[in-house]
Amino acid sequence: MSVRVERVRELLKREIGEIIRRQLPVDEAGMITVNDVTVTGDLQHATVYFSILGGADQQKRGEALLQERRKLIQNLLGQSVVLKYTPHLKFVRDDSIARGDRVLRILDELEKQTPAGDRETPPQDS
């Protein structure tokens, strides 16, 4: 990936996150975090990976609001970031953080179930 594309990707990630924070109320949409943005080589399309902290209703509403307000977010992005073309945005829910958290909880539970005497000690280097 070129340095220019990488810079644009980071700029878009930061700006889209700011626009979302200003446009979508947390109490209604949950706390929406932009985890990553990928852009095509010609910078005309961008995929925004997001996650939402909040209750199930907030998460559904937050995702729906992102889809409903995609064009508004895209227009505001075009005003704040000067590029030849404002990329067409596509929002994709990123559950990797939730999945990672679930794996950590499972590992904690397994560790609690294993009695201390049964744990193997790692081999020592001599």
N, CA, C and O atoms as CSV, one atom per row, in Angstrom:
chain,resi,resn,atom,element,x,y,z
A,1,MET,N,N,0.853,-1.178,0.000
A,1,MET,CA,C,0.000,0.000,0.000
A,1,MET,C,C,0.895,1.237,0.000
A,1,MET,O,O,1.875,1.311,0.741
A,2,SER,N,N,0.545,2.190,-0.832
A,2,SER,CA,C,1.370,3.390,-0.938
A,2,SER,C,C,1.235,4.253,0.309
A,2,SER,O,O,0.254,4.159,1.046
A,3,VAL,N,N,2.229,5.086,0.528
A,3,VAL,CA,C,2.221,5.980,1.683
A,3,VAL,C,C,1.030,6.933,1.586
A,3,VAL,O,O,0.399,7.243,2.596
A,4,ARG,N,N,0.724,7.395,0.384
A,4,ARG,CA,C,-0.405,8.315,0.200
A,4,ARG,C,C,-1.722,7.641,0.589
A,4,ARG,O,O,-2.526,8.220,1.320
A,5,VAL,N,N,-1.938,6.435,0.109
A,5,VAL,CA,C,-3.177,5.716,0.431
A,5,VAL,C,C,-3.262,5.478,1.934
A,5,VAL,O,O,-4.335,5.602,2.524
A,6,GLU,N,N,-2.146,5.140,2.549
A,6,GLU,CA,C,-2.119,4.913,4.000
A,6,GLU,C,C,-2.475,6.190,4.762
A,6,GLU,O,O,-3.235,6.148,5.730
A,7,ARG,N,N,-1.928,7.320,4.327
A,7,ARG,CA,C,-2.241,8.605,4.971
A,7,ARG,C,C,-3.712,8.960,4.811
A,7,ARG,O,O,-4.356,9.402,5.762
A,8,VAL,N,N,-4.239,8.767,3.613
A,8,VAL,CA,C,-5.652,9.056,3.358
A,8,VAL,C,C,-6.528,8.155,4.218
A,8,VAL,O,O,-7.521,8.606,4.788
A,9,ARG,N,N,-6.161,6.894,4.310
A,9,ARG,CA,C,-6.920,5.931,5.119
A,9,ARG,C,C,-6.996,6.386,6.582
A,9,ARG,O,O,-8.070,6.373,7.183
A,10,GLU,N,N,-5.871,6.783,7.143
A,10,GLU,CA,C,-5.840,7.253,8.535
A,10,GLU,C,C,-6.628,8.544,8.709
A,10,GLU,O,O,-7.339,8.711,9.700
A,11,LEU,N,N,-6.504,9.455,7.751
A,11,LEU,CA,C,-7.247,10.713,7.800
A,11,LEU,C,C,-8.750,10.447,7.752
A,11,LEU,O,O,-9.514,11.029,8.522
A,12,LEU,N,N,-9.166,9.572,6.853
A,12,LEU,CA,C,-10.585,9.229,6.753
A,12,LEU,C,C,-11.092,8.599,8.040
A,12,LEU,O,O,-12.186,8.922,8.503
A,13,LYS,N,N,-10.312,7.713,8.613
A,13,LYS,CA,C,-10.698,7.050,9.858
A,13,LYS,C,C,-10.956,8.084,10.949
A,13,LYS,O,O,-11.970,8.023,11.644
A,14,ARG,N,N,-10.037,9.031,11.095
A,14,ARG,CA,C,-10.166,10.057,12.139
A,14,ARG,C,C,-11.360,10.976,11.858
A,14,ARG,O,O,-12.150,11.257,12.759
A,15,GLU,N,N,-11.492,11.440,10.628
A,15,GLU,CA,C,-12.560,12.377,10.285
A,15,GLU,C,C,-13.944,11.733,10.367
A,15,GLU,O,O,-14.883,12.347,10.873
A,16,ILE,N,N,-14.076,10.507,9.877
A,16,ILE,CA,C,-15.371,9.820,9.941
A,16,ILE,C,C,-15.769,9.600,11.390
A,16,ILE,O,O,-16.934,9.766,11.752
A,17,GLY,N,N,-14.797,9.223,12.225
A,17,GLY,CA,C,-15.072,9.054,13.653
A,17,GLY,C,C,-15.588,10.337,14.282
A,17,GLY,O,O,-16.528,10.304,15.076
A,18,GLU,N,N,-14.976,11.474,13.934
A,18,GLU,CA,C,-15.413,12.773,14.461
A,18,GLU,C,C,-16.820,13.119,13.972
A,18,GLU,O,O,-17.655,13.573,14.753
A,19,ILE,N,N,-17.076,12.910,12.707
A,19,ILE,CA,C,-18.401,13.214,12.145
A,19,ILE,C,C,-19.470,12.369,12.840
A,19,ILE,O,O,-20.535,12.877,13.191
A,20,ILE,N,N,-19.189,11.097,13.035
A,20,ILE,CA,C,-20.152,10.209,13.698
A,20,ILE,C,C,-20.414,10.687,15.121
A,20,ILE,O,O,-21.560,10.705,15.568
A,21,ARG,N,N,-19.350,11.076,15.839
A,21,ARG,CA,C,-19.530,11.556,17.214
A,21,ARG,C,C,-20.411,12.805,17.256
A,21,ARG,O,O,-21.207,12.976,18.179
A,22,ARG,N,N,-20.266,13.674,16.256
A,22,ARG,CA,C,-21.075,14.909,16.234
A,22,ARG,C,C,-22.510,14.657,15.770
A,22,ARG,O,O,-23.428,15.333,16.234
A,23,GLN,N,N,-22.722,13.704,14.870
A,23,GLN,CA,C,-24.022,13.535,14.223
A,23,GLN,C,C,-24.949,12.511,14.874
A,23,GLN,O,O,-26.170,12.612,14.754
A,24,LEU,N,N,-24.370,11.526,15.563
A,24,LEU,CA,C,-25.205,10.449,16.113
A,24,LEU,C,C,-25.154,10.478,17.636
A,24,LEU,O,O,-24.097,10.247,18.221
A,25,PRO,N,N,-26.287,10.761,18.287
A,25,PRO,CA,C,-26.311,10.844,19.755
A,25,PRO,C,C,-26.022,9.488,20.411
A,25,PRO,O,O,-26.606,8.469,20.041
A,26,VAL,N,N,-25.113,9.495,21.390
A,26,VAL,CA,C,-24.700,8.266,22.078
A,26,VAL,C,C,-25.873,7.595,22.769
A,26,VAL,O,O,-25.979,6.369,22.748
A,27,ASP,N,N,-26.762,8.378,23.386
A,27,ASP,CA,C,-27.884,7.772,24.112
A,27,ASP,C,C,-28.829,7.010,23.180
A,27,ASP,O,O,-29.514,6.081,23.609
A,28,GLU,N,N,-28.864,7.402,21.919
A,28,GLU,CA,C,-29.733,6.731,20.957
A,28,GLU,C,C,-29.002,5.624,20.193
A,28,GLU,O,O,-29.541,4.535,19.995
A,29,ALA,N,N,-27.765,5.915,19.765
A,29,ALA,CA,C,-27.049,5.011,18.859
A,29,ALA,C,C,-25.954,4.205,19.537
A,29,ALA,O,O,-25.291,3.405,18.877
A,30,GLY,N,N,-25.743,4.391,20.836
A,30,GLY,CA,C,-24.611,3.739,21.483
A,30,GLY,C,C,-23.332,4.478,21.118
A,30,GLY,O,O,-23.354,5.454,20.369
A,31,MET,N,N,-22.228,4.000,21.654
A,31,MET,CA,C,-20.950,4.637,21.347
A,31,MET,C,C,-20.343,3.939,20.133
A,31,MET,O,O,-19.906,2.791,20.217
A,32,ILE,N,N,-20.321,4.642,19.014
A,32,ILE,CA,C,-19.832,4.067,17.764
A,32,ILE,C,C,-18.364,4.388,17.620
A,32,ILE,O,O,-17.954,5.543,17.732
A,33,THR,N,N,-17.572,3.357,17.370
A,33,THR,CA,C,-16.132,3.513,17.194
A,33,THR,C,C,-15.752,3.047,15.794
A,33,THR,O,O,-16.158,1.972,15.352
A,34,VAL,N,N,-14.974,3.864,15.111
A,34,VAL,CA,C,-14.461,3.475,13.801
A,34,VAL,C,C,-13.163,2.712,14.048
A,34,VAL,O,O,-12.165,3.294,14.473
A,35,ASN,N,N,-13.180,1.404,13.781
A,35,ASN,CA,C,-12.015,0.556,14.029
A,35,ASN,C,C,-10.998,0.614,12.902
A,35,ASN,O,O,-9.791,0.559,13.142
A,36,ASP,N,N,-11.486,0.726,11.671
A,36,ASP,CA,C,-10.576,0.732,10.528
A,36,ASP,C,C,-11.310,1.270,9.307
A,36,ASP,O,O,-12.540,1.258,9.246
A,37,VAL,N,N,-10.543,1.736,8.350
A,37,VAL,CA,C,-11.089,2.171,7.060
A,37,VAL,C,C,-10.163,1.619,5.988
A,37,VAL,O,O,-8.944,1.766,6.077
A,38,THR,N,N,-10.739,0.989,4.984
A,38,THR,CA,C,-9.939,0.563,3.837
A,38,THR,C,C,-10.416,1.366,2.635
A,38,THR,O,O,-11.603,1.665,2.503
A,39,VAL,N,N,-9.485,1.707,1.773
A,39,VAL,CA,C,-9.835,2.468,0.575
A,39,VAL,C,C,-9.296,1.751,-0.655
A,39,VAL,O,O,-8.282,1.057,-0.601
A,40,THR,N,N,-9.999,1.938,-1.761
A,40,THR,CA,C,-9.512,1.378,-3.025
A,40,THR,C,C,-8.338,2.226,-3.495
A,40,THR,O,O,-8.155,3.357,-3.044
A,41,GLY,N,N,-7.555,1.675,-4.395
A,41,GLY,CA,C,-6.364,2.368,-4.888
A,41,GLY,C,C,-6.662,3.713,-5.523
A,41,GLY,O,O,-5.846,4.632,-5.455
A,42,ASP,N,N,-7.845,3.833,-6.148
A,42,ASP,CA,C,-8.214,5.109,-6.772
A,42,ASP,C,C,-8.895,6.067,-5.793
A,42,ASP,O,O,-9.293,7.169,-6.171
A,43,LEU,N,N,-9.026,5.642,-4.534
A,43,LEU,CA,C,-9.606,6.439,-3.437
A,43,LEU,C,C,-11.077,6.807,-3.662
A,43,LEU,O,O,-11.577,7.745,-3.042
A,44,GLN,N,N,-11.766,6.083,-4.534
A,44,GLN,CA,C,-13.166,6.415,-4.802
A,44,GLN,C,C,-14.144,5.646,-3.918
A,44,GLN,O,O,-15.315,6.014,-3.829
A,45,HIS,N,N,-13.682,4.593,-3.270
A,45,HIS,CA,C,-14.545,3.799,-2.391
A,45,HIS,C,C,-13.813,3.535,-1.085
A,45,HIS,O,O,-12.618,3.244,-1.072
A,46,ALA,N,N,-14.556,3.643,0.019
A,46,ALA,CA,C,-13.977,3.372,1.328
A,46,ALA,C,C,-14.940,2.490,2.120
A,46,ALA,O,O,-16.148,2.726,2.134
A,47,THR,N,N,-14.389,1.478,2.773
A,47,THR,CA,C,-15.172,0.623,3.659
A,47,THR,C,C,-14.808,0.999,5.079
A,47,THR,O,O,-13.637,0.978,5.460
A,48,VAL,N,N,-15.822,1.342,5.860
A,48,VAL,CA,C,-15.636,1.789,7.236
A,48,VAL,C,C,-16.053,0.652,8.160
A,48,VAL,O,O,-17.218,0.254,8.175
A,49,TYR,N,N,-15.102,0.133,8.929
A,49,TYR,CA,C,-15.384,-0.937,9.888
A,49,TYR,C,C,-15.625,-0.300,11.246
A,49,TYR,O,O,-14.778,0.434,11.755
A,50,PHE,N,N,-16.781,-0.582,11.830
A,50,PHE,CA,C,-17.162,0.066,13.083
A,50,PHE,C,C,-17.646,-0.959,14.093
A,50,PHE,O,O,-18.037,-2.074,13.746
A,51,SER,N,N,-17.609,-0.548,15.355
A,51,SER,CA,C,-18.225,-1.345,16.420
A,51,SER,C,C,-19.053,-0.390,17.270
A,51,SER,O,O,-18.834,0.821,17.257
A,52,ILE,N,N,-20.004,-0.948,18.007
A,52,ILE,CA,C,-20.906,-0.138,18.818
A,52,ILE,C,C,-20.944,-0.702,20.230
A,52,ILE,O,O,-21.223,-1.883,20.436
A,53,LEU,N,N,-20.659,0.157,21.195
A,53,LEU,CA,C,-20.811,-0.208,22.597
A,53,LEU,C,C,-22.169,0.300,23.049
A,53,LEU,O,O,-22.524,1.455,22.814
A,54,GLY,N,N,-22.918,-0.570,23.698
A,54,GLY,CA,C,-24.248,-0.187,24.152
A,54,GLY,C,C,-25.144,-1.406,24.165
A,54,GLY,O,O,-24.725,-2.508,23.812
A,55,GLY,N,N,-26.373,-1.197,24.572
A,55,GLY,CA,C,-27.340,-2.285,24.619
A,55,GLY,C,C,-27.702,-2.759,23.226
A,55,GLY,O,O,-27.343,-2.129,22.231
A,56,ALA,N,N,-28.419,-3.877,23.160
A,56,ALA,CA,C,-28.802,-4.462,21.874
A,56,ALA,C,C,-29.639,-3.487,21.050
A,56,ALA,O,O,-29.452,-3.381,19.838
A,57,ASP,N,N,-30.569,-2.768,21.703
A,57,ASP,CA,C,-31.402,-1.795,20.988
A,57,ASP,C,C,-30.554,-0.656,20.437
A,57,ASP,O,O,-30.746,-0.222,19.302
A,58,GLN,N,N,-29.604,-0.170,21.257
A,58,GLN,CA,C,-28.723,0.904,20.808
A,58,GLN,C,C,-27.879,0.440,19.623
A,58,GLN,O,O,-27.662,1.195,18.675
A,59,GLN,N,N,-27.407,-0.797,19.679
A,59,GLN,CA,C,-26.566,-1.305,18.594
A,59,GLN,C,C,-27.351,-1.384,17.287
A,59,GLN,O,O,-26.852,-0.988,16.233
A,60,LYS,N,N,-28.586,-1.899,17.359
A,60,LYS,CA,C,-29.423,-1.973,16.154
A,60,LYS,C,C,-29.706,-0.577,15.621
A,60,LYS,O,O,-29.611,-0.331,14.419
A,61,ARG,N,N,-30.055,0.336,16.521
A,61,ARG,CA,C,-30.381,1.700,16.123
A,61,ARG,C,C,-29.145,2.402,15.555
A,61,ARG,O,O,-29.240,3.117,14.557
A,62,GLY,N,N,-27.991,2.198,16.186
A,62,GLY,CA,C,-26.755,2.808,15.719
A,62,GLY,C,C,-26.396,2.352,14.311
A,62,GLY,O,O,-26.019,3.158,13.461
A,63,GLU,N,N,-26.517,1.058,14.078
A,63,GLU,CA,C,-26.220,0.531,12.745
A,63,GLU,C,C,-27.197,1.083,11.709
A,63,GLU,O,O,-26.804,1.445,10.599
A,64,ALA,N,N,-28.482,1.143,12.087
A,64,ALA,CA,C,-29.497,1.681,11.171
A,64,ALA,C,C,-29.230,3.162,10.874
A,64,ALA,O,O,-29.367,3.601,9.732
A,65,LEU,N,N,-28.852,3.925,11.897
A,65,LEU,CA,C,-28.571,5.352,11.700
A,65,LEU,C,C,-27.366,5.564,10.781
A,65,LEU,O,O,-27.362,6.474,9.952
A,66,LEU,N,N,-26.353,4.724,10.933
A,66,LEU,CA,C,-25.185,4.840,10.044
A,66,LEU,C,C,-25.594,4.623,8.593
A,66,LEU,O,O,-25.154,5.348,7.701
A,67,GLN,N,N,-26.428,3.632,8.365
A,67,GLN,CA,C,-26.868,3.349,6.994
A,67,GLN,C,C,-27.760,4.482,6.468
A,67,GLN,O,O,-27.622,4.908,5.321
A,68,GLU,N,N,-28.680,4.967,7.325
A,68,GLU,CA,C,-29.589,6.046,6.919
A,68,GLU,C,C,-28.835,7.332,6.609
A,68,GLU,O,O,-29.172,8.047,5.665
A,69,ARG,N,N,-27.816,7.622,7.406
A,69,ARG,CA,C,-27.110,8.903,7.293
A,69,ARG,C,C,-25.783,8.790,6.534
A,69,ARG,O,O,-24.924,9.666,6.632
A,70,ARG,N,N,-25.632,7.715,5.789
A,70,ARG,CA,C,-24.389,7.505,5.036
A,70,ARG,C,C,-24.087,8.679,4.120
A,70,ARG,O,O,-22.958,9.168,4.091
A,71,LYS,N,N,-25.086,9.136,3.372
A,71,LYS,CA,C,-24.852,10.242,2.425
A,71,LYS,C,C,-24.498,11.536,3.160
A,71,LYS,O,O,-23.632,12.289,2.715
A,72,LEU,N,N,-25.169,11.789,4.285
A,72,LEU,CA,C,-24.843,12.976,5.080
A,72,LEU,C,C,-23.400,12.904,5.572
A,72,LEU,O,O,-22.650,13.874,5.461
A,73,ILE,N,N,-23.020,11.757,6.113
A,73,ILE,CA,C,-21.648,11.568,6.601
A,73,ILE,C,C,-20.662,11.744,5.454
A,73,ILE,O,O,-19.614,12.369,5.615
A,74,GLN,N,N,-21.001,11.196,4.309
A,74,GLN,CA,C,-20.146,11.309,3.120
A,74,GLN,C,C,-19.999,12.776,2.700
A,74,GLN,O,O,-18.899,13.223,2.377
A,75,ASN,N,N,-21.120,13.528,2.705
A,75,ASN,CA,C,-21.070,14.942,2.342
A,75,ASN,C,C,-20.232,15.745,3.328
A,75,ASN,O,O,-19.419,16.574,2.920
A,76,LEU,N,N,-20.425,15.505,4.620
A,76,LEU,CA,C,-19.639,16.211,5.634
A,76,LEU,C,C,-18.158,15.867,5.508
A,76,LEU,O,O,-17.294,16.719,5.715
A,77,LEU,N,N,-17.874,14.614,5.166
A,77,LEU,CA,C,-16.493,14.196,4.948
A,77,LEU,C,C,-15.892,14.968,3.770
A,77,LEU,O,O,-14.743,15.407,3.832
A,78,GLY,N,N,-16.660,15.129,2.716
A,78,GLY,CA,C,-16.202,15.874,1.552
A,78,GLY,C,C,-15.891,17.329,1.868
A,78,GLY,O,O,-15.020,17.935,1.245
A,79,GLN,N,N,-16.613,17.891,2.847
A,79,GLN,CA,C,-16.360,19.275,3.259
A,79,GLN,C,C,-15.115,19.403,4.121
A,79,GLN,O,O,-14.432,20.427,4.084
A,80,SER,N,N,-14.816,18.360,4.904
A,80,SER,CA,C,-13.691,18.460,5.841
A,80,SER,C,C,-12.381,17.904,5.283
A,80,SER,O,O,-11.305,18.277,5.749
A,81,VAL,N,N,-12.461,17.019,4.293
A,81,VAL,CA,C,-11.260,16.432,3.697
A,81,VAL,C,C,-11.251,16.766,2.211
A,81,VAL,O,O,-12.178,16.413,1.482
A,82,VAL,N,N,-10.212,17.441,1.771
A,82,VAL,CA,C,-10.135,17.849,0.371
A,82,VAL,C,C,-9.403,16.774,-0.428
A,82,VAL,O,O,-8.188,16.606,-0.318
A,83,LEU,N,N,-10.173,16.060,-1.227
A,83,LEU,CA,C,-9.640,15.053,-2.140
A,83,LEU,C,C,-10.273,15.307,-3.508
A,83,LEU,O,O,-11.291,15.992,-3.612
A,84,LYS,N,N,-9.672,14.759,-4.540
A,84,LYS,CA,C,-10.240,14.912,-5.882
A,84,LYS,C,C,-11.673,14.364,-5.908
A,84,LYS,O,O,-12.577,14.993,-6.458
A,85,TYR,N,N,-11.863,13.199,-5.314
A,85,TYR,CA,C,-13.183,12.585,-5.188
A,85,TYR,C,C,-13.428,12.265,-3.723
A,85,TYR,O,O,-12.534,11.785,-3.026
A,86,THR,N,N,-14.640,12.531,-3.261
A,86,THR,CA,C,-15.010,12.071,-1.921
A,86,THR,C,C,-15.360,10.592,-2.065
A,86,THR,O,O,-16.213,10.237,-2.879
A,87,PRO,N,N,-14.712,9.728,-1.285
A,87,PRO,CA,C,-14.985,8.298,-1.443
A,87,PRO,C,C,-16.429,7.938,-1.100
A,87,PRO,O,O,-17.032,8.515,-0.194
A,88,HIS,N,N,-16.961,6.985,-1.832
A,88,HIS,CA,C,-18.277,6.417,-1.540
A,88,HIS,C,C,-18.093,5.523,-0.317
A,88,HIS,O,O,-17.279,4.600,-0.337
A,89,LEU,N,N,-18.849,5.795,0.749
A,89,LEU,CA,C,-18.671,5.062,2.003
A,89,LEU,C,C,-19.580,3.842,2.073
A,89,LEU,O,O,-20.731,3.865,1.637
A,90,LYS,N,N,-19.022,2.782,2.635
A,90,LYS,CA,C,-19.785,1.567,2.929
A,90,LYS,C,C,-19.475,1.220,4.382
A,90,LYS,O,O,-18.309,1.087,4.754
A,91,PHE,N,N,-20.512,1.072,5.202
A,91,PHE,CA,C,-20.319,0.763,6.622
A,91,PHE,C,C,-20.478,-0.729,6.849
A,91,PHE,O,O,-21.456,-1.333,6.409
A,92,VAL,N,N,-19.503,-1.323,7.543
A,92,VAL,CA,C,-19.517,-2.751,7.844
A,92,VAL,C,C,-19.256,-2.916,9.334
A,92,VAL,O,O,-18.285,-2.387,9.874
A,93,ARG,N,N,-20.138,-3.658,9.984
A,93,ARG,CA,C,-19.973,-3.892,11.416
A,93,ARG,C,C,-18.784,-4.800,11.664
A,93,ARG,O,O,-18.636,-5.837,11.017
A,94,ASP,N,N,-17.938,-4.406,12.600
A,94,ASP,CA,C,-16.729,-5.163,12.943
A,94,ASP,C,C,-16.898,-5.712,14.353
A,94,ASP,O,O,-16.804,-4.970,15.330
A,95,ASP,N,N,-17.143,-6.994,14.455
A,95,ASP,CA,C,-17.350,-7.616,15.763
A,95,ASP,C,C,-16.082,-8.257,16.312
A,95,ASP,O,O,-16.148,-9.026,17.272
A,96,SER,N,N,-14.939,-7.959,15.727
A,96,SER,CA,C,-13.702,-8.617,16.159
A,96,SER,C,C,-13.371,-8.308,17.617
A,96,SER,O,O,-12.850,-9.172,18.322
A,97,ILE,N,N,-13.663,-7.094,18.081
A,97,ILE,CA,C,-13.377,-6.748,19.477
A,97,ILE,C,C,-14.273,-7.560,20.404
A,97,ILE,O,O,-13.809,-8.086,21.416
A,98,ALA,N,N,-15.556,-7.663,20.061
A,98,ALA,CA,C,-16.482,-8.451,20.880
A,98,ALA,C,C,-16.085,-9.927,20.880
A,98,ALA,O,O,-16.147,-10.590,21.915
A,99,ARG,N,N,-15.676,-10.440,19.713
A,99,ARG,CA,C,-15.252,-11.842,19.652
A,99,ARG,C,C,-13.994,-12.060,20.490
A,99,ARG,O,O,-13.881,-13.063,21.194
A,100,GLY,N,N,-13.051,-11.123,20.413
A,100,GLY,CA,C,-11.825,-11.233,21.213
A,100,GLY,C,C,-12.133,-11.185,22.698
A,100,GLY,O,O,-11.536,-11.922,23.483
A,101,ASP,N,N,-13.063,-10.322,23.087
A,101,ASP,CA,C,-13.468,-10.222,24.486
A,101,ASP,C,C,-14.109,-11.529,24.948
A,101,ASP,O,O,-13.875,-11.979,26.070
A,102,ARG,N,N,-14.913,-12.132,24.082
A,102,ARG,CA,C,-15.562,-13.405,24.415
A,102,ARG,C,C,-14.516,-14.503,24.610
A,102,ARG,O,O,-14.624,-15.308,25.536
A,103,VAL,N,N,-13.515,-14.537,23.748
A,103,VAL,CA,C,-12.437,-15.532,23.873
A,103,VAL,C,C,-11.704,-15.343,25.197
A,103,VAL,O,O,-11.400,-16.321,25.881
A,104,LEU,N,N,-11.417,-14.097,25.563
A,104,LEU,CA,C,-10.731,-13.837,26.833
A,104,LEU,C,C,-11.575,-14.280,28.026
A,104,LEU,O,O,-11.047,-14.825,28.995
A,105,ARG,N,N,-12.894,-14.045,27.955
A,105,ARG,CA,C,-13.772,-14.496,29.050
A,105,ARG,C,C,-13.772,-16.023,29.156
A,105,ARG,O,O,-13.738,-16.571,30.258
A,106,ILE,N,N,-13.810,-16.702,28.017
A,106,ILE,CA,C,-13.779,-18.168,28.022
A,106,ILE,C,C,-12.472,-18.668,28.624
A,106,ILE,O,O,-12.472,-19.600,29.428
A,107,LEU,N,N,-11.360,-18.051,28.240
A,107,LEU,CA,C,-10.051,-18.447,28.794
A,107,LEU,C,C,-10.002,-18.219,30.301
A,107,LEU,O,O,-9.456,-19.039,31.039
A,108,ASP,N,N,-10.574,-17.102,30.760
A,108,ASP,CA,C,-10.627,-16.840,32.207
A,108,ASP,C,C,-11.432,-17.912,32.921
A,108,ASP,O,O,-11.032,-18.400,33.978
A,109,GLU,N,N,-12.579,-18.280,32.336
A,109,GLU,CA,C,-13.414,-19.317,32.943
A,109,GLU,C,C,-12.672,-20.652,33.010
A,109,GLU,O,O,-12.728,-21.347,34.025
A,110,LEU,N,N,-11.979,-21.006,31.931
A,110,LEU,CA,C,-11.224,-22.261,31.915
A,110,LEU,C,C,-10.121,-22.244,32.968
A,110,LEU,O,O,-9.866,-23.248,33.633
A,111,GLU,N,N,-9.481,-21.104,33.108
A,111,GLU,CA,C,-8.408,-20.992,34.101
A,111,GLU,C,C,-8.955,-21.129,35.518
A,111,GLU,O,O,-8.313,-21.733,36.377
A,112,LYS,N,N,-10.145,-20.566,35.765
A,112,LYS,CA,C,-10.769,-20.673,37.089
A,112,LYS,C,C,-11.172,-22.112,37.396
A,112,LYS,O,O,-11.146,-22.532,38.553
A,113,GLN,N,N,-11.545,-22.873,36.358
A,113,GLN,CA,C,-11.987,-24.254,36.555
A,113,GLN,C,C,-10.828,-25.209,36.795
A,113,GLN,O,O,-11.014,-26.273,37.385
A,114,THR,N,N,-9.626,-24.839,36.341
A,114,THR,CA,C,-8.467,-25.713,36.494
A,114,THR,C,C,-7.861,-25.498,37.876
A,114,THR,O,O,-7.433,-24.386,38.185
A,115,PRO,N,N,-7.814,-26.555,38.732
A,115,PRO,CA,C,-7.200,-26.399,40.050
A,115,PRO,C,C,-5.725,-26.001,39.906
A,115,PRO,O,O,-5.055,-26.390,38.950
A,116,ALA,N,N,-5.240,-25.225,40.866
A,116,ALA,CA,C,-3.870,-24.687,40.807
A,116,ALA,C,C,-2.825,-25.792,40.685
A,116,ALA,O,O,-1.829,-25.607,39.986
A,117,GLY,N,N,-3.020,-26.932,41.341
A,117,GLY,CA,C,-2.038,-28.016,41.311
A,117,GLY,C,C,-1.974,-28.726,39.970
A,117,GLY,O,O,-0.977,-29.382,39.668
A,118,ASP,N,N,-3.033,-28.607,39.149
A,118,ASP,CA,C,-3.076,-29.296,37.870
A,118,ASP,C,C,-2.411,-28.510,36.734
A,118,ASP,O,O,-2.182,-29.049,35.651
A,119,ARG,N,N,-2.112,-27.271,36.982
A,119,ARG,CA,C,-1.511,-26.452,35.913
A,119,ARG,C,C,-0.084,-26.902,35.667
A,119,ARG,O,O,0.690,-27.142,36.594
A,120,GLU,N,N,0.235,-27.007,34.396
A,120,GLU,CA,C,1.591,-27.377,34.030
A,120,GLU,C,C,2.488,-26.157,34.149
A,120,GLU,O,O,2.091,-25.045,33.803
A,121,THR,N,N,3.691,-26.373,34.639
A,121,THR,CA,C,4.634,-25.274,34.690
A,121,THR,C,C,5.424,-25.297,33.398
A,121,THR,O,O,5.787,-26.367,32.910
A,122,PRO,N,N,5.696,-24.122,32.834
A,122,PRO,CA,C,6.454,-24.097,31.570
A,122,PRO,C,C,7.864,-24.612,31.791
A,122,PRO,O,O,8.435,-24.425,32.866
A,123,PRO,N,N,8.434,-25.266,30.769
A,123,PRO,CA,C,9.797,-25.798,30.911
A,123,PRO,C,C,10.787,-24.658,31.110
A,123,PRO,O,O,10.656,-23.594,30.504
A,124,GLN,N,N,11.770,-24.889,31.958
A,124,GLN,CA,C,12.810,-23.902,32.247
A,124,GLN,C,C,13.983,-24.124,31.305
A,124,GLN,O,O,14.404,-25.259,31.083
A,125,ASP,N,N,14.503,-23.047,30.757
A,125,ASP,CA,C,15.719,-23.137,29.937
A,125,ASP,C,C,16.909,-23.220,30.855
A,125,ASP,O,O,17.012,-22.461,31.819
A,126,SER,N,N,17.820,-24.146,30.562
A,126,SER,CA,C,18.989,-24.305,31.417
A,126,SER,C,C,20.146,-23.503,30.917
A,126,SER,O,O,21.218,-23.522,31.522
